[in-house]
Amino acid sequence: MLRVIISSIIIVISLFIGFFPHTDNCGVLSALNIHDCPGWEFHIILGSLLYILAVFISQKGNFD
């Protein structure tokens, strides 16, 4: 059950990072006092990697 919760949270984060507009992502970082925003490519790559990580976490039982 914990795996489902963790993978769900990671999927929501990946969707936010990957599909949310770049300027809004930078606005969220500015609210967290991080003023050096990475490029839009970084957001797409990070969102994709987090989604793949969530799939691996949710399917871990099939790999053992």
N, C-alpha and C positions, 0 to 999 in steps of 0.2 A: 504494500500500500504506500509505503514511503517513497518507493521508486516512482510511482505514478504521480505523486505530489511534486517531487523534485523535477521530473521531466515536464510536467505541466507548467511549472514556474519558468523553467528554461525556455520552453516553447513560447510563452507569452513575452519573455524578454527578447527572444530572437525576432519575433514578429514586430515588436516595437522598434528594435534597432534596424531591422532590414527594410521594413515597409513604411515607417513613419518618415515624413519629409526631413531632409538633412538639416534645414534651418531650425526646425523644431527640436531635433536631437541636440543641436548646438545650444539651443535655448535651455534645455534641461541641464546640460553640462554647465552652462553659465550660472544657473540657479544653485548648482553644487560647488560654486567657486572654482570651476575648471574653465579657464578662459581660452585655452589653446585647443580648438576643436579640430579633430582629424578630418581628412577628406572623406567625400561620400563613398569612395571605394572601400575604405576601412569599415564603414557601417554595413555595407552589403556583405563583405567577406565575414565580418564578425557575426552578423545575423545568420548567415549560412552555416558557419561552423557551430554555432550554438544549437541550431536546429538539428544538425547531424549528431551532435553530442546528446541531445535529448532523445533521439531515436535509438542510439546505442544504449543509453541508460534504460529506456523502457523495454528494450528487447534483450537485455542482458541474460535473462533466463534461457534464451534460445541458443546462446553462444557457449554455455557451459557443457 
